[in-house]
Amino acid sequence: MTLLTAPGRKTAITVLGGISLYLVLTVPFLHGMPVTTDEVQFAEPAYNFIKFGHFGTTSLTGLYNFQYRTYWQHPLYLMLMYFPIRVFGFSSWSIKILSVAIGLAALFGAYRIGRKLGVPYLFPAMMTLNVLFIFLAKIGRMEILTLCLSLGTLYYALDKRYFAAGIASSLALLTHPTGIFTVINALIVFWYHRRIESRYFLGLALPVGLAFIFILGDLKEFWRQYFHVQKYLYNARDLFGGPYIQAENFVSLIKRASTWLKWQVPVAALFLWGIPQNNKDMVQKAALAILAVNLAGLVLVVPNKYINYYTALLLPYFLLFTALAVSRRRSVPVITVLIVGLVLNGLVGIKAAASFGQNKNDMLKIQLLVEPGSTVLGPVTLGAAIDDHRVVGFHVVRMIMDLEKKTVDEALKELNPDYIIIDSSVTGEQSWRLFTLSEEGLAEFLKKNTVFCGQAQFNGDEIFIFRYMKN
């Protein structure tokens, strides 16, 4: 007597094969990928909660009450970071593995949606073999959770499970501000259903309402972090400036992402081929409407320079529409183009991920040069490598000067660093971080106030380590 029928075995083998492929494309490459400032900062609150019992962001210590409270980011992804750090410790690998797990959940959601619409394997397969999705699943940022919850909202909306759709939308709002698009997307689906119920808004209100209770006792700190600090950072990165700047940033983003976007051409061709053929399909019409709304919102309204936002809010609907178009009008040329597109994406994803393994880290040398337990003013990314130190971001000095109106001496006295570590980002693409008037001024400051200890490789970059001579 067999436990599974022949169709059941086929389904199980297909699903397990898909999961295995996804894990092969993600997990082996996590160690080699460089860690970013955002990834470390989004993991620090969970690490501090485990180690010290507070939800602070260590790398922003000295600015307002960041050392003990974190309100500048939406809380859900930061809270979920608790689990990998509790199990695996605080490292660049544990920071990224959560995204792999969420990506797997997103593929399960794609399978459920696909099964409901007649493309149970094609839709998740197109996601698995998409280089943009695989990249998103390997970085420790919350956009992969936004994507997952967007799919969850879509599934429940299509199934007319209004309360569950509201919960999913609410959790997306607790993940990132762009979660608001999941609300709009659900309403689009409901509009095509010609029906909406108050249960959706009840589900939408519950998690957000509960989260709001936690900030009531510290509204001043919430206001300072969520509005003052975010506005400061957006201005520093030239993200504000009206429609012209928004359009300019979008064009710049397309140019920078062109290496990966060009591999979407075969699938994009199938997408365009399918547009005039969806006259009566409600789901395809809804997917197109969602794509149009999300694209317009990201380009014209949301200040950003990140391909991650577009991947999270456009890619699932782009692939779903294409999967439906292909499945309903199959032909040899169409299937050939689809296979070519998927294979190219898979190969490029593997090649891109493998290239990250070339980064060299001189961790032994860094540990020898920097005494354990010391306070380091330098690249935030070091926090994931030397967690027995307190690593405060180099840019915090400048932020304290600008936001709290303190002098450089007052800021440094408050931070009380033992070491200052410099990398290329300080004087390169993020020169706003300087707390002196110029690069020459920084060099002069280092000559007068520090002793050079040595240099090393970290995160694919050269770092220079200085001992700070306290007055």
Secondary structure by P-SEA (a helix, b strand, c coil): cccccaaaaaaaaaaaaaaaaaaaacccccccccccaaaaaaaaaaaaaaccccccccccccccccccccccccccccccaaaaaaacccccccccaaaaaaaaaaaaaaaaaaaaaccccaaaaaaaacaaaaaaaccccaaaaaaaaaaaaaaaaaacaaaaaaaaaaaaaaccccaaaaaaaaaaaaaaaccccaaaaaaaaaaaaaaaaaacccaaaaaaaccaaaaaaaaaacccccaaaaaaaaaaaaaaaccccccaaaaaaaaaaacccccccaaaaaaaaaaaaaaaaaacccccccccccccccaaaaaaaaaaaaaacccaaaaaaaaaaaaaaaaaaaaaaaaacccccaaaaaaaacccccccccccccccccccccccccaaaaaaaacccccaaaaaaaacccbbbbccccccccccccccccaaaaaaaaaaccccccccccccbbbbbbbbbcc
